[in-house]
Amino acid sequence: MTDVLDGQALKGPTVADLTAAIRQAIVDGDFAPNQRLIEADLSAGFGASRAAVRTALFELANDGLIDRLPNRGSRVRAISLDEAIEILEVRIGLECLCAAKAAEHVTDAEVAEFRRLRHDLLEAVASGDLLGYSRLNQLLDERIRDLSRHATAVGILERLHAQSVRHQFRLAFQPGRAAVSAGEHAAILDAVIDRDPAAAEAATRTHLLSVIEALRLLG
C-alpha cells in the first residue's frame, strides 16, 4: 500500500501530519537554518513514503519555511533578524485581533485554565526554568488562537509564527528578558480572564512591540 497525495495516507502518516511534524522540527531547531532536507532521510525518519515527503516539502516551501533548490533538493530557509522583525510587525494586527476575540469567547472553564497558565508562566520564570517558560509561552500563543475562533487569522499567523519563532526563542534566553516578557504575558492573560477585548488587544500590542525592540537590540 502507498500514500496518496491528498493527505489520506494508507500507510504511514498523512501528508498533513507529516507536514506538521517537519514544521515542528524546524521550529524546535531539530533542523538548523540552511540544513539540507534529504527526502530519503525524512522518509525513513518519519516512516512516510517519498511521495508524501515531497508533497510536504512543497507545502513547507509555500509557507516560507524551506527553499526548494533546482536539482539540489530542499534546505531549511534561514530567516534574517530584519526579516523576523518585519514578520512580527505584520503579526501585530492579527495577534491583537485574536486576543480580543479570545476575550470575547473565553468560557468559565477556560478562565480557570488561563489562571493556571498564568501561575505556571510566572513560576517558571521565578525558578529559572527558561525552557519550560518558552514552552508555556508557545502554549499561550496556541490557546489564544484557538479561543479566537478566527480561522483566517490563525492560518496566516501559524505560517508567520513558524518563520520568526527561532529568533524569539533565542531572545527568551537573553538575561532579564523572560521576566519582562512574563509580565507582558500576565497582562494579556489578565485581560482575557477579565473578558476585556480592548485590554487584551492593547496588552498584546504592547508585548509584540516590546519583542520587536528587544530583537533590534540583538542586532
C-alpha atoms as a printed R data frame, in Angstrom:
    type eleno elety resid chain resno       x      y      z
1   ATOM     1    CA   MET     A     1   0.000  0.000  0.000
2   ATOM     2    CA   THR     A     2   1.220  3.536 -0.712
3   ATOM     3    CA   ASP     A     3   0.368  7.063  0.313
4   ATOM     4    CA   VAL     A     4  -1.885  9.176 -1.867
5   ATOM     5    CA   LEU     A     5  -1.238 12.884 -2.274
6   ATOM     6    CA   ASP     A     6  -4.490 14.347 -0.933
7   ATOM     7    CA   GLY     A     7  -3.487 13.740  2.671
8   ATOM     8    CA   GLN     A     8  -5.407 10.472  3.076
9   ATOM     9    CA   ALA     A     9  -2.464  8.172  3.588
10  ATOM    10    CA   LEU     A    10  -2.922  4.435  3.594
11  ATOM    11    CA   LYS     A    11   0.486  3.786  5.105
12  ATOM    12    CA   GLY     A    12   2.483  5.966  7.450
13  ATOM    13    CA   PRO     A    13   1.460  9.493  8.467
14  ATOM    14    CA   THR     A    14  -0.893 11.557  6.347
15  ATOM    15    CA   VAL     A    15   0.658 14.337  4.315
16  ATOM    16    CA   ALA     A    16  -0.952 16.865  6.670
17  ATOM    17    CA   ASP     A    17   0.522 15.153  9.750
18  ATOM    18    CA   LEU     A    18   3.912 14.784  8.081
19  ATOM    19    CA   THR     A    19   3.942 18.458  7.093
20  ATOM    20    CA   ALA     A    20   3.062 19.437 10.656
21  ATOM    21    CA   ALA     A    21   5.790 17.172 12.069
22  ATOM    22    CA   ILE     A    22   8.517 18.573  9.817
23  ATOM    23    CA   ARG     A    23   7.310 22.123 10.524
24  ATOM    24    CA   GLN     A    24   7.538 21.480 14.275
25  ATOM    25    CA   ALA     A    25  11.017 20.005 13.888
26  ATOM    26    CA   ILE     A    26  12.128 23.188 12.119
27  ATOM    27    CA   VAL     A    27  10.521 25.391 14.782
28  ATOM    28    CA   ASP     A    28  12.124 23.329 17.580
29  ATOM    29    CA   GLY     A    29  15.561 23.622 15.979
30  ATOM    30    CA   ASP     A    30  15.915 19.924 15.152
31  ATOM    31    CA   PHE     A    31  16.709 21.085 11.621
32  ATOM    32    CA   ALA     A    32  19.094 24.035 11.523
33  ATOM    33    CA   PRO     A    33  18.917 27.020  9.136
34  ATOM    34    CA   ASN     A    34  20.397 26.142  5.732
35  ATOM    35    CA   GLN     A    35  20.404 22.422  6.592
36  ATOM    36    CA   ARG     A    36  19.625 20.227  3.613
37  ATOM    37    CA   LEU     A    37  16.479 18.128  3.912
38  ATOM    38    CA   ILE     A    38  17.072 14.846  2.137
39  ATOM    39    CA   GLU     A    39  13.891 13.088  1.055
40  ATOM    40    CA   ALA     A    40  15.228  9.590  1.724
41  ATOM    41    CA   ASP     A    41  16.285 10.538  5.263
42  ATOM    42    CA   LEU     A    42  12.946 12.201  6.005
43  ATOM    43    CA   SER     A    43  11.091  9.215  4.610
44  ATOM    44    CA   ALA     A    44  12.977  6.854  6.911
45  ATOM    45    CA   GLY     A    45  12.852  9.178  9.931
46  ATOM    46    CA   PHE     A    46   9.121  9.848  9.751
47  ATOM    47    CA   GLY     A    47   8.018  6.492  8.363
48  ATOM    48    CA   ALA     A    48   6.478  8.101  5.284
49  ATOM    49    CA   SER     A    49   6.652  7.476  1.558
50  ATOM    50    CA   ARG     A    50   8.947  9.560 -0.645
51  ATOM    51    CA   ALA     A    51   5.861 10.910 -2.424
52  ATOM    52    CA   ALA     A    52   4.374 12.123  0.880
53  ATOM    53    CA   VAL     A    53   7.687 13.714  1.883
54  ATOM    54    CA   ARG     A    54   7.956 15.512 -1.446
55  ATOM    55    CA   THR     A    55   4.429 16.904 -1.093
56  ATOM    56    CA   ALA     A    56   5.111 18.010  2.492
57  ATOM    57    CA   LEU     A    57   8.249 19.844  1.379
58  ATOM    58    CA   PHE     A    58   6.293 21.678 -1.295
59  ATOM    59    CA   GLU     A    59   3.773 22.734  1.359
60  ATOM    60    CA   LEU     A    60   6.545 23.994  3.628
61  ATOM    61    CA   ALA     A    61   8.144 25.874  0.750
62  ATOM    62    CA   ASN     A    62   4.813 27.618  0.183
63  ATOM    63    CA   ASP     A    63   4.829 28.568  3.884
64  ATOM    64    CA   GLY     A    64   8.296 30.105  3.543
65  ATOM    65    CA   LEU     A    65   9.996 27.597  5.852
66  ATOM    66    CA   ILE     A    66  12.198 25.862  3.297
67  ATOM    67    CA   ASP     A    67  13.861 26.712 -0.001
68  ATOM    68    CA   ARG     A    68  13.500 24.368 -2.941
69  ATOM    69    CA   LEU     A    69  16.774 24.355 -4.885
70  ATOM    70    CA   PRO     A    70  16.756 23.315 -8.564
71  ATOM    71    CA   ASN     A    71  18.498 19.953 -8.888
72  ATOM    72    CA   ARG     A    72  19.715 20.237 -5.271
73  ATOM    73    CA   GLY     A    73  16.667 19.319 -3.187
74  ATOM    74    CA   SER     A    74  15.495 21.365 -0.217
75  ATOM    75    CA   ARG     A    75  17.048 23.203  2.691
76  ATOM    76    CA   VAL     A    76  15.723 24.964  5.782
77  ATOM    77    CA   ARG     A    77  15.247 28.630  4.990
78  ATOM    78    CA   ALA     A    78  17.377 30.972  7.096
79  ATOM    79    CA   ILE     A    79  15.281 33.914  8.325
80  ATOM    80    CA   SER     A    80  17.350 37.030  9.000
81  ATOM    81    CA   LEU     A    81  16.810 39.149 12.096
82  ATOM    82    CA   ASP     A    82  15.491 42.011  9.953
83  ATOM    83    CA   GLU     A    83  13.004 39.705  8.282
84  ATOM    84    CA   ALA     A    84  11.905 38.301 11.655
85  ATOM    85    CA   ILE     A    85  11.173 41.855 12.804
86  ATOM    86    CA   GLU     A    86   9.165 42.541  9.643
87  ATOM    87    CA   ILE     A    87   7.165 39.362 10.247
88  ATOM    88    CA   LEU     A    88   6.410 40.483 13.804
89  ATOM    89    CA   GLU     A    89   5.250 43.864 12.511
90  ATOM    90    CA   VAL     A    90   2.825 42.082 10.197
91  ATOM    91    CA   ARG     A    91   1.674 39.802 13.025
92  ATOM    92    CA   ILE     A    92   0.708 42.622 15.379
93  ATOM    93    CA   GLY     A    93  -2.701 43.324 13.877
94  ATOM    94    CA   LEU     A    94  -3.638 39.652 13.636
95  ATOM    95    CA   GLU     A    95  -2.373 38.764 17.119
96  ATOM    96    CA   CYS     A    96  -4.317 41.707 18.587
97  ATOM    97    CA   LEU     A    97  -7.439 40.564 16.761
98  ATOM    98    CA   CYS     A    98  -7.092 37.013 18.102
99  ATOM    99    CA   ALA     A    99  -6.540 38.236 21.671
100 ATOM   100    CA   ALA     A   100  -9.635 40.434 21.514
101 ATOM   101    CA   LYS     A   101 -11.706 37.574 20.104
102 ATOM   102    CA   ALA     A   102 -10.380 35.212 22.782
103 ATOM   103    CA   ALA     A   103 -11.521 37.648 25.472
104 ATOM   104    CA   GLU     A   104 -14.968 37.662 23.890
105 ATOM   105    CA   HIS     A   105 -15.247 33.884 23.647
106 ATOM   106    CA   VAL     A   106 -13.492 32.593 26.790
107 ATOM   107    CA   THR     A   107 -15.606 30.247 28.923
108 ATOM   108    CA   ASP     A   108 -15.539 29.766 32.683
109 ATOM   109    CA   ALA     A   109 -13.536 26.551 32.261
110 ATOM   110    CA   GLU     A   110 -11.037 28.341 30.033
111 ATOM   111    CA   VAL     A   111 -10.762 31.188 32.552
112 ATOM   112    CA   ALA     A   112  -9.683 28.602 35.119
113 ATOM   113    CA   GLU     A   113  -7.207 27.145 32.614
114 ATOM   114    CA   PHE     A   114  -5.749 30.589 31.903
115 ATOM   115    CA   ARG     A   115  -5.360 31.312 35.618
116 ATOM   116    CA   ARG     A   116  -3.319 28.121 35.976
117 ATOM   117    CA   LEU     A   117  -1.278 29.029 32.903
118 ATOM   118    CA   ARG     A   118  -0.594 32.486 34.336
119 ATOM   119    CA   HIS     A   119   0.647 30.922 37.570
120 ATOM   120    CA   ASP     A   120   2.823 28.405 35.728
121 ATOM   121    CA   LEU     A   121   4.376 31.083 33.485
122 ATOM   122    CA   LEU     A   122   5.377 33.270 36.414
123 ATOM   123    CA   GLU     A   123   6.571 30.276 38.424
124 ATOM   124    CA   ALA     A   124   8.759 29.059 35.558
125 ATOM   125    CA   VAL     A   125  10.479 32.441 35.327
126 ATOM   126    CA   ALA     A   126  10.871 32.731 39.114
127 ATOM   127    CA   SER     A   127  12.516 29.293 39.245
128 ATOM   128    CA   GLY     A   128  14.791 29.987 36.286
129 ATOM   129    CA   ASP     A   129  13.178 27.327 34.094
130 ATOM   130    CA   LEU     A   130  13.569 29.228 30.833
131 ATOM   131    CA   LEU     A   131  12.965 26.205 28.622
132 ATOM   132    CA   GLY     A   132   9.729 25.455 30.469
133 ATOM   133    CA   TYR     A   133   8.766 29.109 30.218
134 ATOM   134    CA   SER     A   134   9.366 29.089 26.459
135 ATOM   135    CA   ARG     A   135   7.109 26.053 26.075
136 ATOM   136    CA   LEU     A   136   4.376 27.656 28.186
137 ATOM   137    CA   ASN     A   137   4.706 30.800 26.095
138 ATOM   138    CA   GLN     A   138   4.129 28.717 22.976
139 ATOM   139    CA   LEU     A   139   1.107 27.081 24.622
140 ATOM   140    CA   LEU     A   140  -0.324 30.509 25.458
141 ATOM   141    CA   ASP     A   141   0.003 31.614 21.837
142 ATOM   142    CA   GLU     A   142  -1.738 28.455 20.661
143 ATOM   143    CA   ARG     A   143  -4.594 28.748 23.163
144 ATOM   144    CA   ILE     A   144  -5.232 32.418 22.342
145 ATOM   145    CA   ARG     A   145  -5.551 31.484 18.688
146 ATOM   146    CA   ASP     A   146  -7.789 28.524 19.478
147 ATOM   147    CA   LEU     A   147 -10.105 30.678 21.558
148 ATOM   148    CA   SER     A   148 -10.271 33.389 18.911
149 ATOM   149    CA   ARG     A   149 -12.150 31.022 16.560
150 ATOM   150    CA   HIS     A   150 -10.861 33.143 13.684
151 ATOM   151    CA   ALA     A   151  -9.696 30.579 11.146
152 ATOM   152    CA   THR     A   152  -8.368 33.086  8.601
153 ATOM   153    CA   ALA     A   153  -6.207 34.981 11.096
154 ATOM   154    CA   VAL     A   154  -4.998 31.755 12.704
155 ATOM   155    CA   GLY     A   155  -3.972 30.222  9.371
156 ATOM   156    CA   ILE     A   156  -1.871 33.255  8.457
157 ATOM   157    CA   LEU     A   157  -0.381 33.536 11.936
158 ATOM   158    CA   GLU     A   158   0.705 29.920 12.069
159 ATOM   159    CA   ARG     A   159   2.753 30.376  8.911
160 ATOM   160    CA   LEU     A   160   4.265 33.664 10.068
161 ATOM   161    CA   HIS     A   161   4.951 32.452 13.597
162 ATOM   162    CA   ALA     A   162   6.826 29.390 12.363
163 ATOM   163    CA   GLN     A   163   9.161 31.636 10.375
164 ATOM   164    CA   SER     A   164  10.066 34.005 13.225
165 ATOM   165    CA   VAL     A   165   9.857 31.745 16.280
166 ATOM   166    CA   ARG     A   166  13.556 30.771 16.169
167 ATOM   167    CA   HIS     A   167  14.634 34.352 16.845
168 ATOM   168    CA   GLN     A   168  12.032 34.742 19.596
169 ATOM   169    CA   PHE     A   169  13.265 31.526 21.218
170 ATOM   170    CA   ARG     A   170  16.801 32.926 21.151
171 ATOM   171    CA   LEU     A   171  15.516 36.146 22.694
172 ATOM   172    CA   ALA     A   172  13.866 34.290 25.579
173 ATOM   173    CA   PHE     A   173  17.303 33.249 26.853
174 ATOM   174    CA   GLN     A   174  18.716 36.771 26.970
175 ATOM   175    CA   PRO     A   175  19.416 37.849 30.584
176 ATOM   176    CA   GLY     A   176  16.397 39.532 32.137
177 ATOM   177    CA   ARG     A   177  14.184 39.169 29.076
178 ATOM   178    CA   ALA     A   178  11.993 36.370 30.458
179 ATOM   179    CA   ALA     A   179  10.963 38.468 33.468
180 ATOM   180    CA   VAL     A   180   9.881 41.340 31.197
181 ATOM   181    CA   SER     A   181   8.062 39.001 28.826
182 ATOM   182    CA   ALA     A   182   6.333 37.148 31.675
183 ATOM   183    CA   GLY     A   183   4.827 40.358 32.972
184 ATOM   184    CA   GLU     A   184   3.567 41.218 29.499
185 ATOM   185    CA   HIS     A   185   2.049 37.761 29.082
186 ATOM   186    CA   ALA     A   186   0.409 38.040 32.502
187 ATOM   187    CA   ALA     A   187  -1.234 41.278 31.342
188 ATOM   188    CA   ILE     A   188  -2.623 39.523 28.256
189 ATOM   189    CA   LEU     A   189  -3.920 36.659 30.369
190 ATOM   190    CA   ASP     A   190  -5.494 39.044 32.868
191 ATOM   191    CA   ALA     A   191  -7.351 40.853 30.079
192 ATOM   192    CA   VAL     A   192  -8.671 37.598 28.612
193 ATOM   193    CA   ILE     A   193  -9.651 36.337 32.075
194 ATOM   194    CA   ASP     A   194 -11.494 39.628 32.668
195 ATOM   195    CA   ARG     A   195 -13.216 39.238 29.270
196 ATOM   196    CA   ASP     A   196 -11.939 42.670 28.225
197 ATOM   197    CA   PRO     A   197 -11.256 42.648 24.441
198 ATOM   198    CA   ALA     A   198  -9.829 46.187 24.351
199 ATOM   199    CA   ALA     A   199  -7.388 45.445 27.169
200 ATOM   200    CA   ALA     A   200  -6.400 42.124 25.550
201 ATOM   201    CA   GLU     A   201  -5.685 43.890 22.276
202 ATOM   202    CA   ALA     A   202  -3.677 46.642 23.983
203 ATOM   203    CA   ALA     A   203  -1.641 44.189 26.085
204 ATOM   204    CA   THR     A   204  -0.846 42.095 23.023
205 ATOM   205    CA   ARG     A   205   0.291 45.137 21.064
206 ATOM   206    CA   THR     A   206   2.488 46.270 23.970
207 ATOM   207    CA   HIS     A   207   4.076 42.815 24.196
208 ATOM   208    CA   LEU     A   208   4.831 42.469 20.485
209 ATOM   209    CA   LEU     A   209   6.275 45.975 20.241
210 ATOM   210    CA   SER     A   210   8.480 45.078 23.202
211 ATOM   211    CA   VAL     A   211   9.625 41.913 21.405
212 ATOM   212    CA   ILE     A   212  10.455 43.909 18.280
213 ATOM   213    CA   GLU     A   213  12.507 46.411 20.274
214 ATOM   214    CA   ALA     A   214  14.372 43.615 22.064
215 ATOM   215    CA   LEU     A   215  15.146 41.899 18.747
216 ATOM   216    CA   ARG     A   216  16.518 45.149 17.357
217 ATOM   217    CA   LEU     A   217  18.897 45.304 20.305
218 ATOM   218    CA   LEU     A   218  20.109 41.775 19.463
219 ATOM   219    CA   GLY     A   219  21.191 43.021 16.052
